[in-house]
Amino acid sequence: MRLEPLLHRKDAGLPAGPKHWQTALTAVILALMSALSLGGCAHQRRIDALAASTPDPLVRAVLTNYDRVGTPPDEARALRDALLRGLGERHNGDADLLAYLNVACATEPGCFTVRWAQLWTELEPDNGAAWLSLADAVTHAPQPTAVQASLGNAPALLAKAAASPRFDLRQTNILRRLEQAFATRHASRLNSAIEAYGWAAAINPPAVNLCLSGDVALQTGCGRLGELMATRATTVIDRTVGLALWERNTQAGGLDLDTAAGQRFALARERIEAWSWALARDLPDLPPLSPEERRRLVLWIDNVMTDGEIAAADALLDATGVSRSQAAAYQRGTVRQVVAPGPMPSLPLPLPASSPRADRSGQVEARPPRQPSR
């Protein structure tokens, strides 16, 4: 039996089927950033001041990479590229910085360099995200033939990426460093957490287009890379992208449920759907937020910074009292009601006692399940 395709449009780069929680959460973050006056010239001056004063080169790189109000696009791009190149040249073995530069500069000739991807693989040879960045970089190098003769071609580097034990774009580390920097300029924890999360949320898997090119030579490597991302990536959205790549680059019948690969695919999809249901159910929808919704949002960001997004999503799902299979079915809209209506008991979602943020832990009160759209 063939699983229902995750990609309903084969020309799309990301899943177009189920409603994903990230859409709603991103809308919340953007609306709140706007409500907090985190835009326009005044905000740009504050960001520039923080970027100039922070001792953290990663924070400076992130805060440099935005559209500048009142500056001609070409001039703004040249300024940004020069600043990013300068930070990259002084990376000092900072894997977070190299990861960010590989994402930010992947499609920007002015700050792109193969060297950053190569350095990242040297620092983290077990990280599939680094090898994916290098696979993409060698295809865009000014002299690709010579570079690929030295570092390997895209299929060989994709094979290394797929054989890696993990896939980590280092968003959690980047989020922690951003929040620490923003805490110096915001009196409110909500403001610093939201702004940091908003910047970090823009970090997406690099080189996805490499696996959407239709190149037959890349299909096997991209399918295996998709499985790695769908099962080992450190964020829900990266796993969702991986699931799409896995399906898109697997031959017909390769993911039938009577195959081992099909069973692994079904389990990975079930986990992603269950997390999406729990997150859409328990995180706020749109501003204005009640005090409880503000607390929930800060608690979610704190838990992501402490334990990572996958562990935080698992804990949130566990707190609902709904099984993974039931939650996944509810997300697909195949089950109208998976638990009795009405409020569920408040369930703890504590932070580890060893965490410096333990005093911010609290209760997560699971909401009644929402009715699926008809």
C-alpha positions in Angstrom: 0.0 0.0 0.0 1.4 3.4 -1.0 1.4 6.1 1.6 -0.6 9.3 0.8 2.0 11.6 -0.9 3.3 14.3 1.4 4.1 16.5 -1.6 0.9 17.1 -3.4 2.7 19.4 -5.9 5.8 17.7 -7.2 7.2 21.1 -8.3 7.1 22.5 -4.8 10.2 22.7 -2.6 8.3 22.2 0.7 5.3 20.1 1.8 2.1 21.6 0.5 -0.3 19.1 2.0 -1.0 19.1 5.8 -1.3 22.4 7.7 2.0 22.8 9.6 2.2 24.6 12.9 5.2 26.6 11.8 2.9 28.8 9.6 0.8 29.9 12.5 3.8 30.3 14.9 5.7 32.4 12.4 2.7 34.6 12.0 2.6 35.1 15.8 6.3 35.9 16.0 6.1 38.4 13.1 2.9 40.1 14.5 4.4 40.3 18.0 7.7 41.7 16.6 5.6 44.4 14.8 3.6 45.1 18.0 6.9 45.5 19.9 8.0 48.1 17.4 10.7 45.8 16.1 10.7 47.3 12.7 11.4 50.5 10.8 14.2 53.0 11.1 14.2 53.2 14.9 14.5 49.5 15.2 17.3 49.5 12.6 19.2 52.0 14.7 18.8 49.7 17.8 19.9 46.6 15.8 22.9 48.4 14.4 23.9 49.6 17.9 23.6 46.1 19.3 25.5 44.6 16.4 28.3 47.2 16.9 28.5 46.6 20.6 28.1 42.9 21.0 31.3 40.9 21.5 29.7 37.8 19.8 30.5 37.5 16.1 27.6 35.2 15.5 25.1 37.7 16.8 26.8 40.4 14.8 26.5 38.3 11.6 22.8 37.6 12.2 22.0 41.2 12.9 23.9 42.3 9.8 21.8 40.1 7.5 18.6 42.1 7.0 17.0 44.5 4.6 18.1 48.0 5.6 15.4 50.7 5.5 16.4 53.8 3.4 19.5 52.2 1.9 19.6 51.3 -1.9 19.5 47.5 -2.3 22.8 47.2 -4.0 24.5 49.3 -1.5 22.9 47.5 1.4 23.9 44.1 -0.1 27.5 45.2 -0.6 27.7 46.4 3.0 26.2 43.2 4.3 28.5 41.0 2.2 31.6 42.8 3.3 30.7 42.5 7.0 29.8 38.8 6.6 33.1 38.1 4.8 35.1 39.9 7.5 33.4 37.9 10.2 33.9 34.7 8.3 37.6 35.4 7.9 37.9 35.7 11.7 35.7 32.6 12.5 38.2 31.2 15.1 36.6 27.7 14.9 33.1 28.9 15.7 30.9 26.2 14.2 27.7 28.2 14.9 29.1 31.2 12.9 30.2 29.0 10.0 26.8 27.2 9.9 25.0 30.5 9.8 27.3 32.0 7.1 26.8 28.9 4.9 23.0 29.4 5.1 23.1 33.2 4.8 25.6 33.3 1.9 24.5 30.2 0.0 22.8 32.2 -2.8 24.8 35.4 -2.4 27.8 35.6 -4.7 29.2 38.7 -2.8 29.8 36.8 0.4 29.8 33.1 -0.8 32.9 31.1 -0.5 33.5 27.3 -0.6 36.0 27.7 2.2 33.4 28.2 4.9 31.6 25.0 4.0 34.9 23.1 3.9 35.9 24.5 7.3 32.5 23.5 8.8 33.0 19.9 7.6 36.4 19.9 9.2 35.0 21.1 12.5 32.0 18.8 12.4 32.8 15.8 10.1 29.8 13.9 11.6 27.2 16.6 10.7 25.2 16.0 7.6 24.3 19.7 7.4 27.9 20.6 6.9 28.4 18.1 4.1 25.2 19.2 2.4 26.5 22.8 2.5 29.7 21.7 0.9 27.9 19.7 -1.8 25.9 22.8 -2.7 29.0 25.0 -2.5 31.1 23.0 -5.0 28.4 23.3 -7.6 28.4 27.1 -7.3 32.1 27.6 -7.1 33.6 30.0 -9.7 35.8 27.2 -11.0 33.7 24.1 -10.2 35.8 21.6 -12.1 38.9 22.4 -10.1 37.1 22.7 -6.8 35.3 19.3 -7.3 38.6 17.6 -8.3 40.0 18.7 -4.9 37.0 18.4 -2.6 34.7 15.9 -4.4 31.6 16.3 -6.6 28.1 16.8 -5.5 27.0 13.1 -5.5 30.1 12.1 -3.5 29.5 14.8 -0.9 25.8 14.1 -0.7 26.7 10.5 0.1 28.9 11.7 3.0 26.0 13.9 4.2 23.6 11.0 4.1 26.0 8.7 5.9 26.4 11.1 8.8 24.9 10.3 12.2 23.3 13.7 12.7 21.9 16.7 10.9 22.2 20.0 12.8 22.0 23.5 11.4 22.9 24.6 15.0 19.7 26.7 15.3 19.4 25.9 19.1 22.9 27.2 19.8 22.2 30.2 17.7 18.9 30.9 19.4 20.7 30.8 22.8 23.3 33.2 21.8 20.8 35.6 20.2 18.5 35.5 23.3 21.5 36.3 25.6 22.3 39.3 23.4 18.7 40.6 23.2 18.3 40.3 26.9 20.7 43.2 27.3 18.3 45.5 25.4 14.9 44.3 26.5 13.5 44.6 30.0 10.9 42.0 29.1 11.7 38.3 28.8 8.9 37.9 26.3 10.4 40.6 24.1 14.0 39.2 24.1 12.7 35.6 23.6 10.4 36.5 20.8 13.0 38.6 18.9 15.7 35.9 19.3 13.2 33.2 18.1 12.2 35.3 15.2 15.7 35.8 13.9 16.6 32.1 14.5 13.5 30.8 12.8 14.8 32.3 9.5 17.6 29.7 9.4 16.4 27.0 7.0 18.1 23.9 5.5 20.7 24.9 2.9 21.0 23.6 -0.6 17.5 22.1 -0.7 17.3 23.1 -4.4 20.2 20.8 -5.1 17.8 17.9 -4.4 14.9 19.5 -6.3 16.9 19.8 -9.6 15.7 16.5 -11.0 19.3 15.4 -11.6 19.2 11.6 -11.7 22.8 11.4 -10.5 21.7 13.1 -7.2 18.5 11.2 -6.6 19.8 8.3 -4.5 21.9 10.6 -2.3 19.1 13.1 -1.9 16.7 10.3 -0.9 19.1 9.0 1.8 19.8 12.6 2.9 16.0 13.1 3.2 15.8 10.1 5.5 18.6 11.4 7.7 16.9 14.8 8.0 13.5 13.3 8.6 14.8 11.1 11.5 17.8 13.0 12.9 17.4 16.7 12.2 17.2 18.9 15.3 14.0 21.0 14.4 10.5 20.0 13.3 10.7 22.0 10.1 14.0 20.5 9.1 12.5 17.0 9.6 9.5 18.1 7.6 11.7 19.2 4.7 13.7 15.9 5.0 10.5 13.9 4.8 9.6 15.7 1.5 13.0 15.1 0.1 12.9 11.4 1.1 9.6 10.9 -0.7 10.5 13.0 -3.7 13.7 11.2 -4.3 12.5 7.6 -3.8 11.4 5.5 -6.7 7.8 4.4 -7.0 7.1 1.6 -4.6 10.2 2.3 -2.5 8.1 3.5 0.4 5.3 1.0 0.3 4.3 0.0 3.8 5.3 -3.6 3.2 8.9 -2.4 2.8 11.4 -1.6 5.7 11.9 1.8 4.2 8.2 2.4 4.0 7.8 1.5 7.6 10.6 3.9 8.6 9.0 6.6 6.5 5.6 6.1 8.1 7.0 6.3 11.6 8.9 9.5 10.8 5.8 11.1 9.3 3.7 10.1 12.3 6.1 11.8 14.6 6.1 15.0 12.6 2.3 15.0 12.3 2.0 14.4 16.1 4.3 17.2 17.0 2.5 19.5 14.5 -0.8 18.7 16.2 0.5 19.3 19.7 2.2 22.6 18.8 -0.7 24.0 16.9 -3.0 23.0 19.8 -1.0 24.4 22.7 0.9 27.4 21.3 -1.0 30.7 20.7 -2.6 31.6 17.4 -2.6 35.3 16.9 -2.0 38.4 19.0 -3.2 39.9 21.3 -2.0 37.2 23.7 -3.4 36.6 27.1 -1.0 36.4 30.1 -1.3 32.6 29.9 -0.5 32.6 26.2 2.5 34.8 26.7 3.7 32.5 29.4 3.2 29.5 27.1 5.2 31.1 24.3 8.1 32.0 26.6 8.1 28.6 28.2 8.2 26.9 24.7 11.2 29.1 23.7 12.9 28.4 27.0 12.4 24.7 26.6 13.8 24.8 23.0 16.9 26.6 24.2 17.4 24.2 27.1 16.6 20.8 25.6 16.4 21.4 21.8 13.2 21.6 19.7 12.7 17.9 19.3 12.8 17.1 23.0 10.6 20.1 23.7 8.0 19.0 21.1 8.1 15.4 22.6 7.4 16.9 26.1 4.6 19.0 24.8 3.0 16.1 23.1 3.4 13.9 26.3 1.7 16.6 28.3 -1.4 16.4 26.2 -2.0 12.8 27.3 -2.7 11.9 23.7 -0.8 9.0 22.0 1.4 9.8 19.1 -0.7 7.8 16.6 -3.9 9.5 17.8 -2.3 12.9 17.5 -1.0 12.2 14.0 -4.4 10.9 12.9 -6.0 14.0 14.3 -3.5 16.2 12.5 -4.4 14.5 9.2 -8.1 15.1 9.9 -9.0 11.5 9.9 -10.2 11.5 13.5 -12.7 14.0 14.7 -12.2 13.7 18.4 -9.3 11.9 20.0 -9.9 12.8 23.6 -13.0 13.8 25.6 -14.0 17.4 25.2 -13.3 19.9 28.0 -10.1 21.0 29.8 -7.5 18.4 30.6 -5.5 18.4 33.8 -2.5 20.7 34.1 0.6 18.7 33.4 4.2 19.7 34.3 6.7 20.4 31.6 9.7 21.1 33.8 13.1 22.3 32.8 16.1 20.2 34.1 17.2 21.1 37.6 20.7 21.7 36.2 19.5 24.3 33.8 20.2 28.0 34.5 16.6 28.7 33.4 15.1 26.3 35.9 13.4 29.1 37.8 11.3 29.9 34.6 9.8 26.4 34.4 6.0 26.1 34.9 2.9 24.2 34.1 1.6 23.6 30.6 -2.1 23.3 30.6 -3.3 21.2 27.7 -6.2 22.7 25.8 -9.2 20.8 24.4 -8.5 19.6 20.9 -9.6 21.8 18.2 -12.1 20.7 15.6 -10.5 19.9 12.3 -11.4 22.0 9.3 -14.0 20.5 7.1 
